[in-house]
Amino acid sequence: MSSFNATFFLEASANARGSGVPHPALYVQPDGGRSGSIAFQIGSELSLDEQLQAAESILRGVQRWRDQLVEDAQRRRTAEEELAAAREEIARLKAERDGGEDL
């Protein structure tokens, strides 16, 4: 097995599919399949239990990645909502001030 690093930017249409024995593989299509896919194949020298262990490890990693994205999105949404509420309050206070009302 060779070692290397590669980066592929995922588009919103990205998807993945897998195939089972005798040659289990995971195919990731970063752009939804318009220009190809990346294949991860489990070696046939591994037992079925070892193949399952490899697949479960990938699944856990992807799940942690997704969970982190969900947390990040929620934090951003919360921050954006708080900022919008603060802007509304500032606008209300300015309107009161400009309308001649005492604060």
C-alpha positions in Angstrom: 0.0 0.0 0.0 1.3 3.4 -0.8 0.8 6.5 1.3 -0.3 9.9 -0.1 -2.6 12.9 0.5 -5.2 14.3 -1.8 -7.7 17.0 -1.4 -11.1 17.1 -3.3 -13.5 19.9 -2.7 -17.1 18.6 -2.2 -20.0 20.3 -4.0 -23.5 20.3 -2.7 -24.3 17.5 -5.2 -21.6 15.2 -3.7 -22.6 11.6 -3.0 -21.2 8.3 -2.1 -22.1 4.7 -2.8 -20.6 1.4 -1.9 -20.4 -2.2 -3.1 -20.1 -5.3 -1.1 -18.0 -8.5 -1.2 -16.1 -10.0 -2.9 -14.4 -6.6 -3.5 -15.9 -4.0 -1.1 -15.4 -0.5 -2.3 -16.6 3.0 -1.3 -17.0 5.4 -4.2 -17.2 9.1 -3.4 -18.3 11.5 -6.2 -17.3 15.0 -5.1 -19.3 16.7 -7.8 -22.2 14.3 -7.9 -20.6 12.1 -10.6 -20.2 14.7 -13.4 -16.5 14.0 -13.7 -15.6 10.8 -11.9 -15.2 9.4 -8.5 -12.7 8.5 -5.8 -12.6 4.8 -4.9 -11.6 3.2 -1.6 -11.3 -0.5 -1.8 -10.8 -2.9 1.0 -8.1 -5.5 0.3 -9.3 -9.0 -0.3 -6.6 -10.3 2.1 -8.7 -9.0 5.0 -11.2 -11.3 6.7 -14.9 -10.3 6.6 -14.6 -9.1 10.2 -11.6 -6.9 9.3 -13.5 -5.5 6.3 -16.4 -4.6 8.5 -14.0 -3.1 11.1 -12.5 -0.8 8.3 -16.0 0.2 7.1 -17.2 1.0 10.6 -14.1 3.1 11.2 -14.8 5.2 8.1 -18.5 5.5 9.2 -17.5 6.8 12.6 -15.2 9.3 11.1 -17.8 10.6 8.7 -20.4 10.7 11.4 -18.1 12.8 13.7 -17.4 15.1 10.7 -21.1 15.6 10.0 -21.8 16.1 13.7 -19.2 18.9 13.9 -20.7 20.5 10.8 -24.1 20.5 12.5 -22.7 22.1 15.6 -20.8 24.7 13.6 -24.0 25.5 11.6 -26.0 25.9 14.8 -23.4 28.2 16.3 -23.4 30.3 13.2 -27.2 30.5 13.1 -27.3 31.4 16.8 -24.7 34.1 16.3 -26.5 35.5 13.2 -29.8 35.5 15.1 -28.3 37.3 18.1 -26.6 39.9 15.8 -29.9 40.5 14.0 -31.7 41.0 17.3 -29.0 43.4 18.5 -29.3 45.4 15.2 -33.1 45.6 15.7 -32.7 46.8 19.2 -30.1 49.5 18.1 -32.5 50.6 15.4 -35.4 50.8 17.9 -33.3 52.8 20.4 -32.1 55.2 17.6 -35.7 55.6 16.5 -36.8 56.5 20.0 -33.9 58.9 20.4 -34.6 60.6 17.0 -38.3 60.7 17.8 -37.6 62.9 20.8 -38.5 60.4 23.4 -36.3 60.2 26.5 -34.5 57.0 27.2 
